[in-house]
Structures are given as structure tokens and as C-alpha cells.
């Protein structure tokens, strides 16, 4: 698919909204500030990922899971991440593109959570350790 410049601008706006709102979130903000130090290249990389998801551009070819596996965050961060992403996608993207992005985002949140927290502790909470 060959997206137009308006489509690509909407993806970038979505990514910027996501990080703007994520930085204001009490759970996500500290994680983002700790992990991301060079914002513009990071935003471009994430926009490439979502452009591939929404428009099939194929500009992102790395493993999206690997960098997240190194981060220190609680299991509840996934709910925050998804809520912030849903609100950010709903504004700049048209309904079809937003639905495509949200479908993948929900799958990612579930997959990443299961991959990073495969165990349960004695109280039944997700855990990285058996």
C-alpha cells in the first residue's frame, strides 16, 4: 500500500499524542522518561512501526518485543498503555485505520504481557519469576 502524506501525518500525530499522554500518565510517564532519551528518532521509529501496521509500508523490520523485554515496569502498565494508545489512535486516524491499529495494539499488549509476566506469584499476580 502506498499511503498519502495525510495518512503518514496522521500516524505521526497519533504517535506524538500517545507519548504526550503517556508522559502525563502516572504509571507510563516514569517508564518513558527512564527508557527514552532521544525522542525524535524514537518517534520516527515508532511511526514507522505503526505505518507498517496500518498501511503496510514495511519500513519497520526490527523485533518490537525485544526492547520492551529490557524495561522495568509493572504488569498494570499494559492497561495504561492500551488506554492511552486507544485515545491517541481515535483522534487523528480515520475509523478504519484506527480499528486496524487498535486490533494490533490489543494483541501486542496481551502478547507482551504474557511474554514478560509468564508466571503468577503466591497471590495470583503476574510475575516474571516462578
C-alpha positions as CSV (number, residue, x, y, z in Angstrom):
1,X,0.0,0.0,0.0
2,X,1.2,3.5,-0.8
3,X,-0.2,5.9,1.9
4,X,-0.6,9.5,1.2
5,X,1.1,12.3,3.1
6,X,-2.1,12.9,5.1
7,X,-2.1,9.3,6.2
8,X,1.5,9.4,7.3
9,X,0.9,12.7,9.1
10,X,-2.0,11.1,11.0
11,X,0.3,8.3,12.1
12,X,2.9,10.7,13.3
13,X,0.2,12.8,15.1
14,X,-1.0,9.6,16.8
15,X,2.5,8.6,18.0
16,X,3.1,12.1,19.3
17,X,-0.3,12.2,21.1
18,X,0.5,8.8,22.6
19,X,3.7,9.9,24.1
20,X,2.3,13.3,25.2
21,X,-0.5,11.5,27.1
22,X,1.8,8.7,28.2
23,X,4.2,11.1,29.8
24,X,1.3,12.6,31.8
25,X,0.2,9.1,32.9
26,X,1.4,8.2,36.5
27,X,2.5,4.7,35.5
28,X,3.8,5.2,32.0
29,X,5.4,8.6,32.5
30,X,8.3,7.4,34.6
31,X,8.9,4.4,32.4
32,X,9.0,6.5,29.2
33,X,11.3,9.1,30.8
34,X,13.7,6.4,32.0
35,X,13.8,4.5,28.7
36,X,13.6,7.2,26.0
37,X,16.4,9.7,25.8
38,X,16.4,10.7,22.2
39,X,12.8,11.5,21.4
40,X,12.8,12.4,17.7
41,X,14.5,9.2,16.4
42,X,12.3,7.2,18.8
43,X,9.1,8.8,17.5
44,X,10.2,8.2,13.9
45,X,10.9,4.5,14.6
46,X,7.5,4.0,16.3
47,X,5.8,5.9,13.5
48,X,7.5,3.5,11.0
49,X,6.1,0.6,13.0
50,X,2.6,1.9,13.0
51,X,2.8,2.9,9.4
52,X,3.6,-0.7,8.6
53,X,0.7,-1.9,10.7
54,X,-1.9,0.5,9.3
55,X,-0.6,1.0,5.7
56,X,1.7,-2.0,5.1
57,X,4.7,0.2,4.3
58,X,7.2,-2.3,5.7
59,X,9.6,0.5,7.0
60,X,10.0,-1.2,10.4
61,X,11.7,-4.5,10.3
62,X,13.1,-4.9,13.8
63,X,11.7,-7.0,16.6
64,X,9.2,-4.9,18.6
65,X,9.2,-7.2,21.6
66,X,12.9,-7.3,22.3
67,X,13.4,-3.7,23.5
68,X,10.4,-3.9,25.7
69,X,11.7,-7.0,27.4
70,X,14.5,-5.0,28.9
71,X,12.2,-2.4,30.6
72,X,11.3,-2.4,34.2
73,X,7.6,-1.9,34.6
74,X,4.7,-3.4,36.5
75,X,2.0,-5.6,34.8
76,X,-0.6,-2.9,35.2
77,X,1.3,-0.7,32.8
78,X,-0.3,-2.7,29.9
79,X,-3.7,-1.4,30.8
80,X,-2.4,2.1,31.0
81,X,-0.5,1.7,27.7
82,X,-3.6,0.4,25.9
83,X,-5.9,3.1,27.3
84,X,-3.5,5.9,26.2
85,X,-3.0,4.3,22.8
86,X,-6.7,3.9,22.2
87,X,-7.3,7.6,23.0
88,X,-4.4,8.7,20.8
89,X,-5.4,6.5,17.8
90,X,-9.0,7.6,17.9
91,X,-8.2,11.3,17.2
92,X,-6.0,11.6,14.1
93,X,-6.7,8.2,12.4
94,X,-9.8,7.6,10.3
95,X,-12.1,4.9,11.8
96,X,-10.8,2.1,9.5
97,X,-7.1,2.9,10.3
98,X,-7.8,3.3,14.0
99,X,-9.6,-0.1,14.1
100,X,-6.6,-1.8,12.4
101,X,-4.1,-0.1,14.8
102,X,-6.3,-1.0,17.9
103,X,-6.6,-4.6,16.8
104,X,-2.8,-4.9,16.7
105,X,-2.3,-2.9,19.9
106,X,-4.6,-5.1,21.8
107,X,-2.8,-8.2,20.5
108,X,0.6,-6.7,21.4
109,X,-0.5,-5.8,24.9
110,X,-1.7,-9.3,25.6
111,X,1.3,-11.0,23.9
112,X,3.9,-8.7,25.6
113,X,2.2,-9.1,29.0
114,X,2.2,-12.9,28.7
115,X,5.8,-12.9,27.4
116,X,7.1,-10.7,30.2
117,X,5.0,-12.0,33.0
118,X,4.6,-15.7,32.3
119,X,4.2,-16.7,35.9
120,X,2.0,-15.9,38.9
121,X,3.2,-15.2,42.4
122,X,1.7,-16.7,45.5
123,X,-1.2,-14.2,45.5
124,X,-2.0,-14.9,41.8
125,X,-0.5,-11.7,40.5
126,X,1.5,-11.7,37.2
127,X,5.2,-12.3,37.8
128,X,8.5,-12.5,35.9
129,X,9.7,-15.2,38.2
130,X,8.2,-18.6,39.1
